[in-house]
């Protein structure tokens, strides 16, 4: 007797499922092996970190003394330790007290970005692009990171307040400061 189409289909599905189960088992074995290797690498790196922290403490007596007073030394990693536990980063130096940080005084305050852009435009005799203004502001204030898009927005805000004028030449946009006589 020949098999009916229903039993033939069921046997194909059964064979396919058995094959998929075998592939799944092989993939699990492969991943378990990789995980074991990664856990071993993690253990070795943690041991190296403990050694490096101890060397750092030994080489810097001032920070070692403050670290030993503030926090106990981390325990060395052991092979039977729980490898799933996360080891937090140990500080080797005390964090600076916020009250000790110098606050900028009146002489140290930087002008606001709007004031700096307006002052730069006032010094110029020719219209300037947002890129030109951004480069000039970055050159004057090197510690300040300012994107050209922020400068463009600042320039547009000055235009909206009638403190600057926008002119277009083709696709390029240039800005000039509005002088009191021109604004009246």
C-alpha positions in Angstrom: 0.0 0.0 0.0 1.2 3.5 -0.8 1.2 6.3 1.7 -1.6 8.9 1.5 -0.6 12.5 0.9 -1.4 13.4 4.5 0.9 10.8 6.0 3.6 11.7 3.4 3.4 15.4 4.4 3.5 14.5 8.1 6.6 12.4 7.7 8.3 15.3 5.8 7.4 17.7 8.6 8.7 15.2 11.1 12.0 14.8 9.3 12.3 18.6 9.0 11.6 19.1 12.7 14.2 16.5 13.7 16.7 18.2 11.4 15.9 21.6 12.9 16.2 20.2 16.5 19.7 18.8 15.6 20.8 22.2 14.2 19.4 23.9 17.3 21.3 21.5 19.6 24.6 22.1 17.7 24.1 25.9 17.9 23.5 25.6 21.7 26.7 23.6 22.1 28.6 26.2 20.0 27.3 29.1 22.0 27.9 27.4 25.3 31.6 26.9 24.3 31.9 30.5 23.3 30.3 31.7 26.5 32.7 29.5 28.5 35.7 31.0 26.6 34.4 34.5 27.2 33.9 33.9 30.9 37.5 32.7 31.1 38.7 35.8 29.3 36.5 38.0 31.7 38.0 36.3 34.7 41.6 36.9 33.4 40.8 40.5 32.7 39.4 41.0 36.2 42.5 39.5 37.7 44.6 41.8 35.6 42.6 44.8 36.7 43.2 43.9 40.4 46.9 43.6 39.7 47.0 46.9 37.8 45.1 48.7 40.6 47.5 47.4 43.2 50.4 48.5 41.1 48.9 51.9 40.6 48.4 52.2 44.3 51.9 51.2 45.0 53.3 53.7 42.5 51.3 56.6 43.7 51.6 56.7 47.5 49.4 59.8 47.9 46.4 58.3 46.1 47.1 54.9 47.7 46.8 56.4 51.2 43.6 58.2 50.4 42.1 55.1 48.6 43.0 52.8 51.5 41.2 55.2 53.9 38.1 55.6 51.7 37.5 52.1 50.3 38.8 48.7 51.0 41.0 47.0 48.4 39.1 44.8 46.0 39.3 41.1 46.6 41.1 39.1 44.0 39.0 37.1 41.6 38.9 33.4 42.3 38.0 30.7 39.8 35.1 29.6 41.9 33.7 33.1 42.2 30.4 33.9 40.6 31.3 35.0 37.1 27.9 36.6 36.5 28.5 39.2 39.2 29.4 42.6 37.9 32.5 44.1 39.4 32.0 47.9 39.9 34.7 50.3 38.9 36.8 51.2 42.0 37.9 54.8 42.4 41.6 55.3 43.2 41.3 59.0 44.0 38.7 60.8 46.0 36.3 62.9 44.0 36.9 66.7 44.2 34.6 68.5 46.6 32.2 70.7 44.5 32.6 73.6 47.0 36.3 73.7 46.1 35.8 74.2 42.4 36.4 77.8 41.4 33.3 79.5 40.2 33.9 82.1 37.4 34.0 85.6 38.8 32.8 88.7 37.0 36.1 89.0 35.1 36.0 85.4 34.0 32.4 85.3 32.6 32.2 84.8 28.9 29.8 86.9 26.9 26.6 85.1 25.8 26.6 83.6 22.4 24.1 86.2 21.1 26.3 89.0 22.4 29.5 87.5 20.9 27.8 87.0 17.5 26.4 90.5 17.5 29.7 92.0 18.5 31.5 90.1 15.8 29.1 91.2 13.1 29.4 94.8 14.4 33.1 94.7 13.8 32.8 93.5 10.2 32.4 95.8 7.2 31.2 93.1 4.9 28.4 90.6 5.2 29.5 87.3 6.7 28.1 83.7 6.4 27.1 81.6 9.4 30.2 79.5 8.8 32.5 82.6 8.9 30.9 83.7 12.1 31.2 80.3 13.6 34.9 80.0 12.8 35.5 83.5 14.2 33.7 82.7 17.5 35.6 79.4 17.8 38.9 81.3 17.3 38.0 83.9 19.9 36.7 81.3 22.4 38.7 78.1 21.9 37.4 76.4 25.0 33.9 76.6 23.7 32.6 74.1 21.2 30.0 75.7 19.0 28.3 74.1 16.0 27.6 76.1 12.9 23.9 75.3 13.2 23.8 76.9 16.6 25.4 80.1 15.1 22.9 80.0 12.2 20.0 79.8 14.7 21.5 82.7 16.8 21.9 84.8 13.6 18.3 84.1 12.6 17.2 85.1 16.1 19.1 88.4 15.7 17.4 88.9 12.4 14.0 88.3 14.1 14.8 90.9 16.7 15.9 93.4 14.0 19.5 93.4 15.3 20.9 91.8 12.1 20.0 91.8 8.5 19.9 88.7 6.2 20.9 88.9 2.5 20.9 86.1 0.0 23.3 85.8 -2.9 22.2 82.7 -4.9 22.0 79.9 -2.3 24.4 81.6 0.1 23.0 83.6 3.1 25.0 86.4 4.6 24.4 88.5 7.7 25.3 92.0 8.7 24.5 94.0 11.8 21.8 96.5 11.8 23.1 100.0 12.5 21.0 102.4 14.5 20.6 104.7 11.6 19.6 101.9 9.2 17.1 100.5 11.7 15.2 103.9 12.1 
